Amino acid sequence: MPSPIESIIAAGTKIWLDSVDPDLVRANRALGASGATSNPIIISDLVKTGKFDDQLAKLLKDGLPVSDAAWTLTDQVVAAAQEVFRPVWDDTKGDDGYVSFELDPLLEDAECKLSIEERSARYIELGTKWSKDRPNRMIKVPATPAGLGALEELCARGISLNVTLVFSMRQYEAARDAVWRGAQRRKSLDAFKSVYSIFISRLDVYTEKYVPSLSEASQGQVGIVNAKQIWRANQEFWASKGTPLKQEIVFASTGTKRASDPPWKYVEALVGSDIQTNPPATNDAVQSSGKAFRRTIDELPPPEVLGEIAAKVDAVHLEQTLMEEGLRKFADPQKGLLALLETKLGSLG
């Protein structure tokens, strides 16, 4: 009998780990995970464990500025995870086996003085730098005005992309269209790969706060409905494009936020296609659930639920609110990481 995670994979879903912790990467690869993602929160939390003090000590002794040391360490940790998943990338000819590397979140910090155009140029510069000679690395770019402005050129340069912090259909369509324009500038589409990370549980946190009038049937379903609608749009768009590799949705933010919800709520609702990037604790809960998961990606709530969500949820306000929150959640840990390295500089030097 297949394990719960094996049943998810058998139903057509790829499992990516929302961590690049070396121990967790190996453990989850053994369970069937075929890729991983990284972000500033993950790297900052890993540094706090002290696991990488030896690597940091060497970098700092080599005279690297703290910011450069932080990014060099990030590169090394992500590269180590890439080695674990490289056989998957080879076996699937580049359709799976990726590890995502997020570009500098301080480009979106409120204190950043660069114009949108200058930020886009910086994303292009950094994406080109950190993707070089890393074939199974995805460059993660946020669906902000500056990030969206960088996508076409990054894709045209042959870089595999993970567009993150997507909360709305508007963001998804803008990102997808920019990436496709870039892909059409390539000499060949053979190695063209893009994914779009749709955040899920945060939408339900938002509606509990800002749309308390939603009925019991609709409250807690907005993230799932939004993700499924974007997934369907993605399926329809790429069906006629003939790309050798799949252009996929990543179902992100799949950890539940309400104690009353089973920890596999979002995992179970999105089985059957594309990619789930799950926190380690969520994968552990899924694996210990004893459940046999089946395809559910095509199933939507009743029409009255869809109608209520469409009528009551302001997509513009939702996107704006969650984007501001999301950018802070990535910028603040990056600042914290730099501050932590400053304190370690003396003790590790």
C-alpha positions in Angstrom: 0.0 0.0 0.0 1.5 3.4 -1.0 2.3 5.9 1.8 0.2 9.1 1.9 2.8 11.1 0.1 3.3 8.3 -2.5 -0.5 8.5 -3.1 -0.3 12.2 -3.8 2.6 11.7 -6.2 0.7 8.8 -7.9 -2.3 11.1 -8.4 -0.1 13.4 -10.5 1.2 16.0 -8.0 4.9 16.8 -7.5 6.0 17.4 -3.9 8.6 20.1 -3.3 10.0 20.8 0.2 9.6 24.4 1.5 13.1 24.2 3.0 16.7 23.7 2.0 17.8 22.4 5.4 20.3 19.6 4.4 18.8 17.0 6.8 15.3 17.8 5.7 16.2 17.8 2.0 17.6 14.3 2.3 14.7 13.0 4.4 12.0 14.4 2.2 13.8 13.2 -1.0 13.6 9.7 0.5 9.8 10.2 0.9 9.4 11.2 -2.7 9.9 15.0 -2.8 11.4 16.0 -6.1 12.4 19.6 -5.6 12.7 22.4 -3.0 12.3 26.1 -2.5 14.2 28.7 -0.5 13.5 32.1 0.8 15.0 34.6 3.2 13.0 33.3 6.2 14.4 29.8 5.6 18.0 30.9 5.3 17.8 33.1 8.3 16.3 30.4 10.4 19.0 28.0 9.3 21.8 30.4 10.2 20.3 30.8 13.7 20.7 27.0 14.3 24.5 27.4 14.1 24.7 24.6 11.5 26.6 26.8 9.1 29.0 28.6 11.5 32.0 26.9 10.0 31.1 28.0 6.5 30.3 31.5 7.7 33.6 31.7 9.6 35.5 31.0 6.5 33.6 33.5 4.4 34.0 36.2 7.0 37.7 35.4 7.5 38.1 35.7 3.7 37.1 39.4 4.2 33.7 39.3 2.5 31.3 42.0 3.6 28.5 40.7 5.7 25.9 41.2 2.8 28.1 39.3 0.4 28.7 36.5 2.9 25.0 36.1 3.4 24.4 35.7 -0.3 27.4 33.4 -0.8 26.1 31.2 2.0 22.7 31.2 0.4 24.2 30.1 -2.9 26.1 27.3 -1.2 23.1 26.0 0.7 20.8 26.1 -2.3 23.6 24.5 -4.4 23.9 21.6 -2.0 20.1 21.0 -2.2 20.4 21.1 -6.0 22.9 18.2 -5.9 20.3 16.0 -4.1 17.6 16.8 -6.7 19.9 16.8 -9.8 19.2 13.2 -10.6 15.5 14.1 -10.9 16.3 17.0 -13.2 18.4 14.7 -15.4 15.8 11.9 -15.5 12.9 14.3 -16.4 15.1 16.2 -18.9 14.6 19.5 -16.9 10.9 19.1 -16.1 11.4 18.6 -12.3 14.2 18.5 -9.8 14.6 22.2 -9.2 15.6 24.3 -6.2 14.4 27.9 -6.1 16.8 30.8 -5.2 15.0 34.0 -4.1 16.5 37.3 -5.2 17.2 40.2 -2.8 13.9 41.0 -1.0 15.4 44.4 0.1 14.7 45.6 -3.5 11.1 45.7 -2.4 11.7 47.2 1.1 10.0 50.5 1.9 13.4 52.0 2.4 14.7 51.1 -1.0 15.2 54.4 -3.0 15.5 52.8 -6.5 12.8 53.4 -9.1 10.7 50.5 -10.4 12.8 50.5 -13.6 16.1 50.4 -11.6 14.7 47.6 -9.4 13.8 45.6 -12.5 17.3 46.1 -13.9 18.7 44.9 -10.6 16.5 41.8 -10.7 17.8 41.0 -14.1 21.4 41.5 -13.0 21.1 39.3 -9.9 19.0 36.7 -11.7 21.7 36.3 -14.4 24.4 36.1 -11.7 22.9 33.6 -9.4 21.6 31.3 -12.2 24.9 31.0 -14.0 26.1 27.4 -14.2 23.2 26.2 -12.0 21.0 24.2 -14.5 18.5 22.9 -11.9 18.1 26.2 -10.1 15.0 28.4 -10.5 15.3 32.1 -9.9 12.5 33.3 -7.7 11.1 36.7 -8.6 8.1 38.4 -6.8 5.1 39.4 -8.8 5.6 43.1 -7.9 5.8 45.9 -10.6 9.6 45.7 -10.5 9.6 41.9 -10.6 7.1 41.7 -13.4 9.2 44.2 -15.3 12.2 41.8 -15.2 10.5 38.6 -16.2 10.6 38.9 -20.0 14.3 39.6 -20.1 15.2 37.0 -17.5 13.3 34.4 -19.5 14.8 35.5 -22.8 18.2 34.9 -21.3 17.4 31.3 -20.7 16.7 31.4 -17.0 14.2 29.1 -15.4 11.8 31.2 -13.3 9.6 30.8 -10.2 7.3 33.8 -10.0 6.4 34.1 -6.3 4.0 36.1 -4.1 1.1 35.6 -6.5 -2.2 36.2 -4.8 -4.5 37.1 -7.7 -5.5 36.2 -11.3 -4.3 39.6 -12.4 -0.8 39.0 -11.1 -0.7 35.5 -12.6 -1.7 36.7 -16.0 0.8 39.6 -16.0 3.6 37.3 -15.0 2.6 34.5 -17.4 2.4 36.9 -20.4 5.7 38.5 -19.6 7.4 35.1 -19.3 5.9 33.9 -22.6 7.1 37.0 -24.4 10.6 36.2 -23.1 10.3 32.6 -24.1 9.4 33.6 -27.7 12.7 35.5 -27.9 14.7 32.3 -27.2 16.2 30.4 -30.1 14.6 27.2 -28.8 11.9 26.4 -26.3 13.5 23.0 -25.4 14.8 24.2 -22.0 12.0 26.7 -21.3 10.6 26.1 -17.7 8.5 28.4 -15.6 6.3 28.0 -12.5 4.0 30.4 -10.7 3.7 30.2 -6.9 0.2 30.8 -5.8 -0.1 31.5 -2.1 -3.2 29.8 -0.5 -3.6 29.8 3.3 -2.8 33.5 3.6 -6.0 34.3 1.6 -8.1 32.6 4.2 -6.4 34.5 7.0 -7.2 37.7 5.1 -10.9 36.9 4.6 -11.3 36.0 8.3 -10.1 39.5 9.1 -11.5 41.6 6.3 -14.5 39.6 5.1 -16.1 38.2 8.2 -19.5 38.2 6.6 -18.6 35.2 4.4 -20.9 32.2 5.2 -19.5 29.2 7.0 -19.5 27.3 3.7 -17.3 30.0 2.0 -15.0 31.1 4.8 -11.8 29.1 4.6 -12.4 28.2 0.9 -11.1 31.4 -0.8 -7.5 30.3 -1.0 -8.5 27.0 -2.5 -10.9 28.4 -5.0 -8.5 31.1 -6.1 -5.7 28.5 -6.6 -7.9 26.2 -8.6 -9.2 29.0 -10.8 -5.6 30.1 -11.6 -4.5 26.5 -12.1 -7.3 26.1 -14.7 -6.4 29.3 -16.5 -2.8 28.1 -16.6 -3.8 24.8 -18.1 -5.8 26.4 -20.8 -3.2 29.0 -21.7 -0.3 26.6 -22.2 -2.3 23.8 -23.9 -1.9 25.4 -27.3 1.8 26.6 -26.9 3.5 23.3 -27.5 6.3 23.7 -24.9 8.3 20.6 -24.4 8.4 21.1 -20.6 5.4 21.8 -18.4 4.7 25.4 -17.3 3.2 24.8 -13.9 1.5 26.2 -10.8 3.2 25.8 -7.5 0.7 25.6 -4.7 2.5 27.5 -1.9 1.6 28.5 1.6 -0.1 25.1 2.2 0.4 25.0 5.9 -2.9 25.5 7.8 -3.3 28.5 10.1 -6.4 27.5 12.0 -6.1 24.9 14.8 -9.5 23.6 13.8 -8.3 22.6 10.3 -6.6 19.3 9.6 -2.9 20.0 8.7 -3.4 18.4 5.3 -6.5 20.6 4.4 -4.8 22.4 1.5 -2.7 19.5 0.5 -5.8 17.3 0.1 -7.7 19.9 -1.8 -5.1 20.4 -4.5 -4.1 16.8 -5.3 -3.8 15.8 -9.0 -1.6 18.2 -10.9 1.4 20.5 -10.9 3.5 21.1 -7.7 2.8 21.5 -4.0 5.6 23.1 -2.0 4.9 22.1 1.5 6.6 23.1 4.8 8.4 20.1 6.5 5.8 19.9 9.3 3.0 19.7 6.7 4.7 16.8 4.9 5.3 15.1 8.2 1.6 15.5 9.1 0.5 14.2 5.7 2.8 11.2 6.0 1.5 10.3 9.4 -2.2 10.8 8.5 -2.5 7.3 7.0 -4.7 8.7 4.3 -4.8 7.6 0.7 -5.2 10.9 -1.3 -7.0 11.1 -4.6 -7.2 13.7 -7.4 -9.3 16.7 -6.3 -7.8 19.6 -8.3 -10.8 19.6 -10.7 -13.4 19.9 -8.0 -14.9 23.3 -7.0 -17.4 24.2 -4.3 -21.1 24.6 -5.2 -22.0 27.6 -7.4 -23.5 29.5 -4.5 -20.2 29.4 -2.7 -18.3 30.6 -5.8 -20.9 33.4 -6.3 -20.6 34.6 -2.7 -16.8 34.6 -2.9 -16.9 36.6 -6.1 -19.4 39.1 -4.7 -17.8 39.7 -1.3 -14.0 39.4 -1.8 -12.4 42.5 -3.2 -9.5 41.0 -5.3 -7.7 44.4 -5.5 -7.7 45.0 -1.8 -6.7 41.4 -1.1 -3.8 41.5 -3.5 -2.5 44.8 -2.1 -2.9 43.8 1.5 -1.2 40.4 1.1 1.5 41.7 -1.1 2.5 44.4 1.5 2.5 41.8 4.2 4.4 39.3 2.1 7.1 41.7 1.2 7.6 42.6 4.9 7.8 38.9 5.8 10.7 38.4 3.4 12.5 41.8 3.8 12.5 41.7 7.6 14.2 38.3 7.9 16.8 39.5 5.4 17.5 42.5 7.6 17.6 40.1 10.6 20.0 37.8 8.8 22.4 40.7 8.1 22.2 41.9 11.7 22.8 38.3 12.9 25.9 38.0 10.7 27.2 41.3 12.1 27.0 39.9 15.6 28.6 36.6 14.5 31.4 38.5 12.8 33.3 38.9 16.1 32.7 35.4 17.5 33.4 33.6 14.2 36.2 35.8 13.0 
